[in-house]
Amino acid sequence: MYRVRYAILNSVNATLRLETKVKMADFNQPTVIVTGASSGVGLYAAKALAKKGWHVVMACRNLEKSERAAKEVGMSPDHYTVMHLDLASLSSVRNFVQTFRDSGRPLTSLVCNAAVYLPLLKDPEYSEDGYEISVATNHLGHFLLCHLLLEDLKNSPAGDKRLIILGTVTANRKELGGKIPIPAPPDLGDMAGFEQGFKAPIAMIDGKQFKSGKAYKDSKLCNMLCTRELHRRYHESTGITFNSLYPGCVADTPLFRNHFAAFRTIFPWFQKNITGGYVSQDLAGERVAMVVADPEFKQSGYHWSWGNRQQQGREAFVQELSAEGSDDAKAKRLWELSERLVGIASMVST
């Protein structure tokens, strides 16, 4: 009897020691959080980072979809964890941060990738916090997430820590894609909508008439301005690398799922055969992973791009942003107004 108990106890102890070793080894992997990793560029960025040996926290709304997607692209279960995050809900953002901290993982990098694009809306939709859904998800949710996880990045033992935000060519008026007047180019104006609290009936950052496509462009311009402000406020004191990027035109991304069916057919064909700008989701994901992990992208405060005309072996370059996207005073004011909207006090006054 005692021998049996002793054998069982030894077996249990051996199992616990093995699990502890596995967990310790697992925690030695650099950890990256990727928002919107259940499809599109986010999924393929997660895949590419896992192949580089990272542990990817796939921060997504639909956990079953995320698990299924990870398996479909061949990600090893040892290299990813799925956690719930709905960026349209500020309480969900806070809950996600607590869940991540409870995991005990040190954070090496954060990738803000998730976005919603609802170009056919005639009237605005609002988040549970009362903000227009595109700006709530793409900008305010990510803004709060970055704010909260800055402490985790600061406290991480990793020697190379990065916070990466995806931009888009349509939010950069220095590029042809940012000048397209359908429905209007990006323009935050004097941010009157934010100044006035950004609650219904207000649905645009500039306080003007709602235009769904412009709401998306404005939200992505906010992403790039916030990257700039993060660098200005925190790079020197923390050593964290803050960058944005445009991986190229991913014309068949699920981001366009809410567009006209004809657009979803014609746009990829046009980019492949006319402009030469088409980039696959797989390649775009690899490019995101490069900016997250590769030594040559450790410089902070840049917007990396692969441009709009794709060539074999094309390398990234630092892309100039529009006057508005480079406006430090506007970036600072956007930061202050965003703090007010997400309900947090300033972490550092600079």
C-alpha positions in Angstrom: 0.0 0.0 0.0 2.7 2.4 1.1 4.8 1.5 -2.0 1.9 2.2 -4.2 1.3 5.5 -2.6 5.0 6.3 -2.8 5.1 5.4 -6.4 2.0 7.5 -7.2 3.5 10.5 -5.2 6.7 10.2 -7.1 4.8 10.1 -10.4 2.8 13.2 -9.4 6.0 15.0 -8.3 7.7 14.1 -11.5 4.8 15.4 -13.5 4.7 18.6 -11.6 8.5 19.1 -12.1 8.0 18.4 -15.8 5.1 20.9 -16.0 7.2 23.5 -14.2 10.1 23.0 -16.6 7.8 23.3 -19.5 6.3 26.5 -18.1 9.7 28.0 -17.3 11.0 27.1 -20.8 7.8 28.6 -22.3 8.2 31.8 -20.3 11.7 32.1 -21.7 10.2 32.7 -25.1 9.7 36.4 -25.9 6.0 37.2 -25.6 4.1 39.4 -28.0 0.4 40.5 -27.8 -1.2 40.8 -31.3 -4.6 42.4 -31.4 -7.0 41.1 -34.1 -5.0 38.0 -34.6 -7.9 35.7 -35.7 -7.7 36.7 -39.4 -5.9 38.7 -42.0 -2.6 40.5 -41.3 -2.9 39.9 -37.6 -3.2 36.1 -38.0 -0.2 35.9 -40.4 1.9 38.2 -38.1 1.1 35.8 -35.3 2.1 32.9 -37.5 5.4 34.6 -38.5 6.3 35.5 -35.0 5.6 32.0 -33.7 7.9 30.7 -36.4 10.6 33.0 -35.1 10.2 31.4 -31.6 7.9 33.9 -30.0 4.9 33.1 -27.8 2.0 35.0 -29.3 -1.0 36.1 -27.2 -3.8 36.3 -29.7 -6.0 39.1 -28.4 -9.4 38.6 -30.2 -13.2 38.9 -29.7 -14.0 35.3 -30.9 -11.9 32.7 -29.0 -13.2 29.7 -31.0 -12.5 31.4 -34.3 -9.0 32.3 -33.1 -8.2 28.8 -32.0 -9.4 27.4 -35.3 -7.4 30.0 -37.3 -4.2 29.2 -35.4 -4.6 25.6 -36.2 -5.4 26.2 -39.8 -2.1 28.1 -40.4 -0.1 25.5 -38.5 0.8 27.3 -35.3 2.1 25.1 -32.6 0.0 25.1 -29.4 3.2 25.8 -27.4 3.6 29.1 -29.3 0.3 30.8 -28.7 -2.4 31.6 -26.2 -5.8 33.0 -27.0 -7.3 35.7 -24.8 -10.5 37.6 -25.1 -10.3 41.3 -26.1 -13.0 43.5 -27.5 -11.4 46.9 -28.3 -14.8 48.6 -28.7 -15.3 48.1 -25.0 -13.1 49.9 -22.5 -14.0 47.5 -19.7 -13.0 44.6 -22.0 -9.6 46.3 -22.5 -9.1 46.6 -18.8 -10.2 43.0 -18.2 -7.8 41.7 -20.9 -4.9 43.5 -19.3 -5.7 41.9 -15.9 -6.0 38.5 -17.6 -2.7 38.9 -19.3 -1.0 39.9 -16.0 -2.6 36.9 -14.2 -0.8 34.7 -16.7 2.5 35.8 -15.3 4.1 36.3 -18.7 6.6 39.1 -19.1 5.7 41.3 -22.1 8.3 41.8 -24.8 6.2 43.5 -27.5 2.7 44.8 -28.3 1.3 44.9 -31.8 -1.8 47.0 -32.3 -3.3 45.6 -35.5 -7.1 45.1 -35.0 -9.4 47.4 -36.9 -13.0 47.7 -38.1 -13.9 49.3 -41.4 -17.6 49.9 -42.1 -17.6 52.0 -45.3 -21.3 51.4 -46.2 -22.8 52.8 -43.0 -25.1 55.7 -43.5 -25.6 56.4 -39.9 -23.1 56.0 -37.1 -22.9 53.0 -34.8 -21.8 53.6 -31.2 -19.8 51.5 -28.8 -21.0 50.5 -25.3 -19.1 53.5 -24.0 -21.0 55.8 -26.4 -18.3 56.5 -29.0 -18.5 56.1 -32.8 -17.5 52.4 -33.4 -14.6 52.9 -35.8 -12.8 55.4 -33.6 -13.7 53.5 -30.4 -12.2 50.3 -31.8 -9.3 51.4 -33.9 -8.0 54.3 -31.8 -9.5 54.6 -28.3 -9.4 50.9 -27.4 -5.8 50.7 -28.6 -4.9 53.9 -26.8 -6.1 52.5 -23.5 -4.4 49.2 -24.1 -1.1 50.9 -24.8 -1.5 53.1 -21.8 -2.1 50.2 -19.5 0.5 47.8 -20.9 3.3 50.5 -20.9 3.9 49.4 -17.3 4.3 45.8 -18.3 6.8 46.7 -21.1 8.7 48.9 -18.7 8.9 46.1 -16.1 9.8 43.4 -18.6 13.3 41.9 -18.3 13.6 41.8 -22.1 16.5 43.9 -23.5 14.6 44.8 -26.6 11.0 45.9 -26.1 8.7 47.3 -28.8 5.3 48.7 -29.3 4.1 48.6 -32.9 1.0 50.1 -34.4 -0.3 49.4 -37.9 -1.1 52.5 -40.0 -2.5 52.7 -43.5 -1.7 54.6 -46.7 -5.2 56.0 -46.8 -4.5 58.0 -43.6 -1.3 59.6 -45.0 -2.0 62.5 -47.4 1.7 62.5 -48.5 0.7 59.4 -50.5 -1.8 59.2 -53.4 -4.0 56.8 -51.4 -4.3 59.4 -48.7 -5.6 62.0 -51.1 -8.6 60.0 -52.4 -11.7 62.1 -51.8 -14.1 59.2 -51.4 -15.7 60.0 -49.1 -13.1 62.5 -47.9 -9.3 62.5 -47.1 -8.3 62.1 -43.4 -8.5 65.3 -41.5 -8.9 65.7 -37.7 -9.5 69.4 -38.0 -9.5 71.1 -34.6 -10.8 67.9 -33.0 -14.0 69.7 -32.0 -15.8 66.3 -31.7 -13.3 65.1 -29.1 -13.3 68.5 -27.4 -17.1 68.2 -27.0 -17.0 64.7 -25.5 -17.5 62.6 -28.6 -20.9 61.3 -27.6 -24.1 61.1 -29.8 -25.0 62.9 -31.9 -21.3 63.6 -32.4 -19.7 60.9 -34.5 -16.6 62.5 -36.1 -13.4 63.6 -34.5 -13.7 67.0 -36.3 -17.3 67.3 -35.1 -18.6 67.5 -38.7 -21.1 65.3 -40.6 -20.6 61.6 -40.3 -18.8 59.8 -43.1 -18.1 56.2 -42.4 -15.0 55.8 -44.6 -13.5 59.0 -43.3 -14.1 57.9 -39.7 -11.8 54.9 -40.5 -9.1 57.1 -42.1 -9.2 59.5 -39.1 -8.9 56.6 -36.6 -5.8 55.3 -38.4 -4.3 58.8 -38.5 -4.8 58.9 -34.8 -2.9 55.6 -34.6 0.1 57.1 -36.3 0.0 60.3 -34.3 -0.1 58.3 -31.1 2.9 56.3 -32.1 4.7 59.6 -32.6 3.6 60.8 -29.1 4.5 57.5 -27.5 8.0 57.9 -28.8 8.3 61.5 -27.7 7.0 60.8 -24.2 8.6 57.5 -23.4 11.4 56.3 -25.6 14.2 58.2 -24.0 13.2 57.2 -20.4 12.2 53.6 -21.1 14.3 52.5 -24.1 11.1 51.0 -25.6 10.9 51.2 -29.4 7.7 52.8 -30.8 7.0 52.5 -34.5 4.1 52.4 -36.9 4.2 50.6 -40.3 2.4 50.1 -43.6 3.1 46.5 -44.9 1.7 47.2 -48.4 -1.8 46.9 -49.9 -3.4 43.8 -48.6 -6.3 44.0 -51.0 -8.0 40.7 -50.0 -7.8 41.3 -46.3 -11.0 40.4 -44.2 -10.9 44.1 -43.2 -13.0 44.6 -46.4 -15.6 42.1 -45.4 -18.2 44.8 -45.0 -17.6 46.4 -48.4 -19.6 45.8 -51.6 -19.0 42.3 -53.0 -18.0 43.8 -56.3 -15.3 45.8 -54.5 -14.0 42.7 -52.9 -13.6 41.1 -56.3 -12.3 44.1 -58.3 -9.9 45.7 -55.8 -7.5 42.7 -55.5 -7.5 42.2 -59.3 -6.8 45.9 -59.8 -3.9 45.8 -57.3 -2.4 42.6 -58.8 -2.8 43.5 -62.5 -2.8 47.3 -62.8 -1.0 49.0 -59.9 1.3 46.1 -58.9 0.6 47.0 -55.3 -0.8 43.8 -54.1 0.7 42.2 -51.0 -0.5 38.8 -49.7 -1.7 38.5 -46.1 1.2 36.0 -45.5 3.8 38.5 -46.7 2.2 41.4 -44.8 2.3 39.3 -41.7 6.0 38.5 -42.2 6.7 42.2 -42.6 4.9 43.0 -39.3 7.0 40.3 -37.6 10.2 41.9 -39.0 9.3 45.3 -37.5 8.6 43.5 -34.2 11.6 41.3 -34.0 14.4 42.1 -36.4 17.4 44.2 -35.2 17.4 46.6 -38.1 13.9 47.9 -37.0 15.0 48.8 -33.4 15.2 52.5 -34.2 12.3 54.3 -32.6 9.9 57.0 -33.8 9.6 55.9 -37.5 6.8 54.9 -39.9 8.1 51.9 -41.8 6.7 51.1 -45.3 7.2 48.9 -48.3 5.4 51.4 -50.5 2.7 51.0 -53.1 4.6 49.3 -56.0 5.8 45.9 -55.0 9.0 44.4 -56.3 10.8 41.1 -55.6 13.0 41.5 -52.5 11.8 45.0 -51.8 13.2 46.4 -48.5 11.4 48.6 -46.0 12.1 52.3 -45.9 11.1 55.2 -43.5 8.1 56.9 -45.1 7.4 60.5 -44.7 4.0 61.3 -43.1 1.6 64.2 -43.9 1.9 67.6 -42.3 -1.0 66.6 -40.0 0.5 63.2 -39.3 3.8 64.9 -38.3 2.2 67.6 -36.2 3.7 67.3 -32.7 1.3 69.8 -31.2 -1.7 68.0 -32.6 -0.3 64.6 -31.4 0.0 66.0 -27.9 -3.5 67.4 -27.8 -4.9 64.2 -29.3 -3.2 62.3 -26.5 -4.7 64.6 -23.8 -8.2 64.4 -25.2 -8.0 60.6 -25.6 -6.9 60.3 -22.0 -10.1 62.2 -21.0 -12.3 60.0 -23.2 -11.0 56.6 -21.9 -11.1 57.9 -18.3 -7.5 57.9 -17.2 -5.2 60.5 -15.7 -2.0 61.4 -17.4 0.8 58.9 -16.6 3.6 61.3 -17.2 3.3 65.0 -17.8 5.7 66.1 -20.6 
